[in-house]
Amino acid sequence: MIALISPAFAEGGAPAETGIFNLVLLAGFVVIFYFLMWRPQAKRAKEHKNLLASLEKGTEVVTGGGVLGKVVKVDDNYVALEVAEGVEMKFQKSSVAAVLPKGTLKSI
């Protein structure tokens, strides 16, 4: 079957001047990637690092798993949260997702 199909030969090739266009296109993708992905992620990571550094006793927080509690003890890597009256749970500091406004947890 392949022997019945004759090969097609191109007459005159495409211009070889596309190198500059490819470099400009690649640079455009790098700029878009930087402004839409890398920069916002770095900003979020910096904000989370500052949030973890500002944790102190009495701060009301929510963890990544959705557990609400008041900070009882802060260590280098861990934080103890009071989730109910007399109930303390120990979490890794990095699992703290956000700080809640004062007075959010009135029952603790």
C-alpha positions in Angstrom: 0.0 0.0 0.0 2.8 2.4 0.8 4.5 1.8 -2.5 1.4 3.2 -4.3 1.7 6.5 -2.5 4.2 8.8 -4.1 6.3 11.1 -1.8 5.5 14.8 -1.9 8.4 17.1 -2.3 8.2 20.7 -1.2 9.1 23.5 -3.6 11.0 26.2 -1.8 11.2 26.0 2.0 9.8 28.4 4.6 11.9 31.4 5.4 14.4 30.7 8.1 13.8 34.1 9.9 11.6 32.7 12.7 14.4 32.5 15.3 13.9 36.0 16.7 10.1 35.5 16.9 10.6 32.3 18.9 12.8 34.1 21.4 10.3 36.9 21.8 7.5 34.3 22.3 9.5 32.4 24.9 10.4 35.6 26.8 6.7 36.5 26.7 5.8 33.2 28.3 8.4 33.7 31.0 7.0 37.2 31.8 3.4 35.9 32.0 4.5 32.9 34.2 6.3 35.3 36.5 3.4 37.7 37.0 0.6 35.2 37.1 2.1 32.4 39.0 5.4 32.8 40.8 5.0 36.4 42.2 1.6 35.8 43.8 2.7 32.5 45.3 5.8 34.2 46.8 3.6 37.0 48.2 1.3 34.4 49.9 4.2 32.5 51.3 5.7 35.7 52.8 2.3 36.6 54.4 2.0 33.1 55.9 5.5 33.3 57.3 4.7 36.7 58.9 1.4 35.2 60.3 3.3 32.3 61.9 5.9 34.7 63.4 3.2 36.9 65.0 1.5 34.0 66.8 1.3 34.6 70.6 -0.7 33.3 73.5 -4.4 34.3 73.3 -4.5 34.6 69.5 -7.6 33.0 68.0 -6.7 30.9 64.9 -8.1 28.4 62.4 -6.0 25.5 61.1 -5.8 24.1 57.6 -8.1 21.3 58.7 -10.8 23.8 59.9 -10.1 23.4 63.7 -10.8 26.7 65.5 -8.9 27.4 68.7 -7.1 29.8 71.0 -3.3 29.7 71.2 -2.2 28.5 74.6 1.4 27.8 74.0 3.8 28.6 71.1 7.0 26.6 70.4 9.5 26.8 67.5 7.7 24.2 65.5 4.4 23.5 67.4 1.5 25.4 68.7 -1.0 24.3 71.4 -4.6 25.3 70.8 -7.4 25.2 73.3 -10.3 23.9 71.2 -12.8 23.6 74.1 -12.7 24.4 77.7 -9.9 22.3 79.2 -9.1 20.5 75.9 -5.8 21.3 74.3 -4.5 20.0 71.0 -1.0 20.3 69.6 -0.5 21.3 66.0 2.5 22.0 63.7 2.9 25.8 63.4 2.6 25.5 59.6 -0.9 24.1 59.8 -2.2 27.4 61.1 -4.1 28.9 58.1 -5.5 32.2 59.4 -5.9 34.4 62.5 -9.4 35.2 63.5 -10.7 38.5 64.8 -10.7 38.9 68.6 -13.9 37.6 70.2 -14.8 35.1 67.5 -14.5 32.2 69.9 -16.6 33.3 72.8 -17.2 29.8 74.3 -13.6 29.1 75.1 
